[in-house]
Amino acid sequence: MNLHSLKLFYQVAVTGSFTRAAEIMHISQPAVSSQIKRFEHELGMALFKKEGRGVVLTNFAEELLERTKTLIASEKYIETFIEEYKSAKVGTLYIVATYLPANFLIPKWAALFKSENEDVSLIITTTNTKSACEQLKNYKADLAIFGGLSSEMSAEVLYEQLFEDELWFVVAATHPLANSEITLKEMVEESFIMREEGSSMREYLRSICHTHQVKMPKVSLQFSGINETIRSVKAGYGASLISSLAVREYVENGQLARVYVQDVHIPHNIAVCTRRNEKQSTLLQKFIKIIKSDFK
């Protein structure tokens, strides 16, 4: 069925005039008459009958009109949705992030974004660096926010650094190594509490050990979340390598303590990542603008 002809029929039916329908549809009156005749032939049913100078609907056309009203209303709804989506008034933004930005940065950005875009849905998934990169590449996310190594990124991903954090070796405040200065070789003799394989913290530790030619420490406890790792270290068992952004407050209030490792300074990048050479939606541009404004 020709939907254009159905819409043309609707305009003639509701206005009661071929002339008015032609004006609304921006075509000539003869074109309206011709298309209505073709539509009637296609349907095998008459739509209009003459009555004096005007036209009235056949019984079939009256029933068809009622059903067409639903279609026209749906079309207007869809058109409105498209316009609102293009202007970033509605829609869904899928964000994937590693644990550090997900816990300590994104909540603020999300609140700012929602205050200005109430009808836009934000779906935020927390995972490790490797998984976040894969989700971005495979179009399961619009934006990835990483706390990790840029070496994890592929050529398909545009990596834009926001700021540089620092990684600290930490232990419980009551641990024998609390606030001490030791060598990396001595540090890795401790039992470690770490995130799972694929996490940036684990990759950083592996890289440091390789660079300084010492063995990887024994990972005695493994968690999939940064908060669980911090709580376990606070409880007094083992050491960990964690972003200063996540543990600074605990160190300052005496619940955790740093271990100063000689000749080891570990910068930690926080970055926003998108797919390279892809036109960004208005929604995505607005969220990234909020992120960047936080670092001006």
N, C-alpha and C positions, 0 to 999 in steps of 0.2 A: 504494500500500500504506500502511496506517495504521501509522505507526511506534510510536504509543502501544500499539497492540494487540500489536505485535511485542515490545515491552519487557515487556508483561504476560505474554505467552507465555514469555519468557525466565525470568521470576521463578517461574512455575509449574513450568517444566521443571527449573530448578536446585534448587528447594526441594522438589519433589515434592508440593506442597500448595497447593490453591486458597486455603486459609485463611491460610497464611503469606504467599503472594503478595499477598493483600488487605491484610495488615498493612503490608508493605513499600511498597505503592503507595498506602496511605492511602485505600482505598475498601472497600466492603462485599464480602463473599464472593459474594452473588448478582450483584453488578455484575461481578465477575471472570468468573463463569460465563457471564453474558450476553454480555460482550465477546469472550470466547474463542469462543463459538458463532458470533458475527457474523464473527469473523476467519476461522474455518474456512469459513464460507459464502463469504466474499470470496475465499479462496484456492482454494476448490473441492476441498479436501483435509482429511482428518481429522488432528488433531494428537495427541489423547489417546484411549486406550482403557482401559476399566475392567479392573482386575485385583484381585479381592478388594475390600477397602475403599478401596484407593488407585487411582491412575491411572498409566499408563505411557505413554511416548512411542511413537508410530507410527514406522515406519522413516523416513518422510518427515520427521517432526518431529525425529528424532535428527540427520539431516543439516542441517536448518534451524537447529538449536541451535548446531552447530559454527560455522556462518557468522554467526550472531547474536552469538556471543561476541566476534568481531572488531569488530562494530558497537558493542557495549556498551563494549568497551575503548577504542575511539576516542572515544566520547561522554565517558567519564570523563577521557580525556586532554585533550579540548577544554574541559571544565568546569574542569579544573585550570589550563589555560593562561589561560582568561578570568579566573579568580580571581587568578592571579599577575600578570597584566597590570594588572588593576584596582588591585592593591596595589603596582604598580611594581616587581615582582621580575623581570619579563622584558619584552621589547618592543624597539622601535627608536625612537631619537630622531634626527630629521634637523635638522641645524644648518647654516645658511649664514652665512658671515662675510666681511667685507672683509679685505684682506691684513694690516692692522695687528693687529687682535685675533686673527686666525687664527694669526699667527706668534708673538705676544708675550704673549697672554693665555689663549687657549683651551686650549693644552696643559696648563697647570696645572689649570684647572677640570675638564678631561676626566679627568685622572689622579685628582683627588679624587672625582669622580663614580663612576668605575669601581671605585675601592677600596671603595665602599659598595654598588655595584650591578653585580657582576661579570657577570651574565647579560644585562644590557641592552646592546644594540648602539648605538654612537654613529657616525653617518655625517656627517662634516663636509666641507662643500664651500666652497672659497675662490673668491671672485669679486669683481667691483667693486660699488659701491654700487647702481647702477641695476639690475643683474642680481639682486643679493641681495633687493632690495625686490620685484621681480617674482616671484621664486621663493616668497617668503613669501606674497604676495597670491594666488598661483595654487596654494597648498596643496602645493607641492613641498618645503617646509621647515616645521618646527614652530616654529623660532626663528631670528631673524636678529640678528647682533651687528655693529653698524656702527661704523666710525670715519669719520664724515663729517657732511655737512650734513643737518639735520633737514628742510630744504626739499625734499629728495629724497623724503620720505615722503608717502604719500597718506592720505586720510581713513580708509582701511580699516586702517591700521597704527597700533598703539599704540606710541609712541616714548617710552622711559624712559631719561633720561640717567644714566650711571653716574659719570663723572667728566670733567673737562675737561683735555685735553692742550694742547700748544702746537706750532704748526708753525714749523720753522726753515728758513731758507735755508742750504744747506751747499755747501761745495766741498772739494776735496782740501786737505790741510794745506799742500801746496806751491804752491797756486794764488795768484796775485797779490792776490786779494781776501780771502784767509784772515784772519779776525779783524778785518777793516776795517769801518768804518761808512760807508755810502753811501746815496744816495737810491734810491727804487724805480725811477725812470727809468734810473738807471745799472745797477741790478740786471738789468733786463729786456733790457739790451743783450747780456748773456751768452747763450751757447747753453745750452739746458736739456735735462736728461735727465728724462723724465716717464713716468708711467703712461699707459695707453691712455685714449681718450675714454670717458666714463662713470665714471671713477674720481673719488673725492672730492678727491684732491690737485689734479687738473687743474681741477676746478670751483672749488676754493678760489682757485687762481692766477688763473683767469679773473675771478672776482668781485673780487679785490683790484685787478687791473688796471682793471677797469671803474669801481670806486669812486674810484680815484686818477687816472682818465682818462689812463692810459698804455697803450701797445700791448702785446699779449701777446708774450712772448719767443718766439724761434724754438725749436721743439722739434726738436733735432737727433738725439736718440736716444729711442726709445720702447720700453718693456718692459711686460709684463703682470704682473710681480711686483716687490715692493718690494726683495727681496734683490738681484736683478739690477741694479736702479737704484742701490742703495747701492754695490755693487762697482764699477760704472762710474764713479761720482763719485770713489771712492777711487783709481781708476786715473789720475785727473788730467784727465779731459775734462769740461768743463761744470759747471753748477750744478744744484741741484734743490731743491724744496720738499718737506720730509719731516717726519713727526711726530717730536717730540723723544723719544718713547718708543722709536722704532726706531733713532735715531742717537746718542742721548746717550752710550752707551758708546764709540762710535767717536770722538766729539768729546773725551771725557775722556781717552782714551788716545793722542790725537794723530794718529789716522788720517784724521779729517775736521776741518774747521774751520767755524765759523759765519760768516755774513756778516750784520752787523747793519744792517737797513734802517730808515732814519729814519721815525718816525711810523707804523710798521707792526707791529702786534701781532696775531697770528693764533691765536685759540683754536680748539681742535679737540675736538669732543665724541665720547666713546665711549658708545654706547647699546645697550640691549637692546630688541629689537622683537618684538612678537607681533601676531596678528590681533586687531583691536578687537572687543569684545563677543562673544568666543568663550570658552567654558569650557575652561580649561587642564587637560590630563591630569596625573595625579599625577607621571608621569615628568618632564614639562616643569616643573612646580612645584619638583621637587627640584633640577633643574639650575639654575634661576633662583635658588633659595635659596643654592646654592653660590657663584654669581656675586656676589650682593649681599653675602654674608658677607665677601667679599674687600675690600669698600669701607667696612666699618664702622669 
